[in-house]
Amino acid sequence: MGIQVAAALLAAALMVQAQQADPVPEEKKPDEEKHFTVEPGTRIPLNLINSVSTKSASEGDRVYLETAFPVVLDGKIVIPPGSYVAGTITQVKRPGRVKGKGELFLRFDSLTLPNGVTRDFRARISGLDGRSNEALDRDEGKVQSEGNKTGDARTVGETAATGTWVGTVAGAAAGRPGLGAGAGAAAGAAAGLVGVMLSRGPDAMLAKGSTIEMVLDRRLHYNEKELDFSNGMKRVTPDNSAPPPSKKASGLPGIGRRTGPPFP
């Protein structure tokens, strides 16, 4: 009996040793899908597709842009160049006739990747093109036109100079050139001031093709499948360099040539 127990214990020990030496391989789990998060505060440069101006814009007008530089996370392009961004004009203020500047408030609403994946979000302007004359209030996302004090002073000065010349000529004809010059200058300055008061200052404008920068106010989440751009949308770039067709060479009836009988 003791020999049988000893044999059983030896066999059990050998089995445990074999299991430790050659563990049974575990089943491989499928790779978990990666997720990518674009954090708030991320700055993305955009190119304007359409122009916006306080002269013609109204609240609720749409603004269309496209990304100009990729956003990369962990070596993966998350937002490629050419992704579409849509925005809305939320407030417009025309420049005043005597004082005040033109103001635009622009809100970004959605981002569409080249493969059609779309996210609604909120973002604001954080930077303007260096060529722009407009000023930006970064806290409010407000675009403001430049003032026109120099132009107003020039207008008054030019009309005063013209009035001086006219008054001098008229005064000389009447034998009193000095008095005529003074009266002409005063009249010209007054006319220039009236013109300034009746005219508006420069409008705030974001020109087509200019670059602005937006900063995200909330996270954008994507999974790896949503970042497959192998079958993305085909982009069609209009050829703006080709000249418009000549009316004379169009060959279309009624355009650039007569189709009826000659005049008698």
Phi, psi and omega in degrees: 000318180295325179293322180294318179296317180297320179295320180295318179296321179295318179296319179295320179296319179296322179294317178298318180296321180294320180294323178290327181286320183234079180295147178290124181297138178282153177292136180286131177277143177297149181300131178287142182291134180280150176236145182233136181234121174271116189280155172302148183093351177293132181257132184231120177285141183230149172253135181283133176270328177232151180280152179226134180214147177293345180289327185235346185281153176227158177301134181096349177297145180270148177235136185239134184218170173219149183291143184254351184209143184286151169255123186241132176231127178052040179077008182245129176287117182265317177236103183283161171299146181088003172289146186266138177236133177246140180225175182224137171282117183263340180201139179227135177226119178287150176294148181284169179278328179253315178212171182103149182240156176291142182224140177233136172244123183239131178242136177267136190245323187210155179228126180243120179287163181300340179267005176097352178293126186238141175231133170274140182202186175226136178206165182225167179287135177237355180194151180243160175302137181296341179277350185284145176270352182283158176251155182234128170268103187293329182290321183260348184069035185257129175262128187234136180287161177285158177284172182230033180298321180296316179295322178296316179296322180295320180298314179297317180297318182293317180291327177293319179296319178296318178296323178298316181295315180296317180295323178297315179297314181293320180293322179296322179294330180266001180084012180224070185296322182296313180296322180295321180295317180296316180295321180294320179297317180296317180294320180294318179296319179296319179295320179296320180295320177297319178298320178296319183290335181269349183255150178272161175283181180296142176280150172284135185215137170246111189278148175302135179090346178284161183254132172232164182241135175246153178238130183288141176259351181210168183285150170241122182253136176222147169259170188296325180295328180287349182253026174270111184253018182292332179239047182288170179295140177282131181266134178247115181260118180294144179270099181275355183276339182287134180290153178295148181297142180285139179296324181292329184262007186289325180074006180270140179303133176082359180241106174082359177203158180268141180250348181269186179292154181294156177294145177292000000 
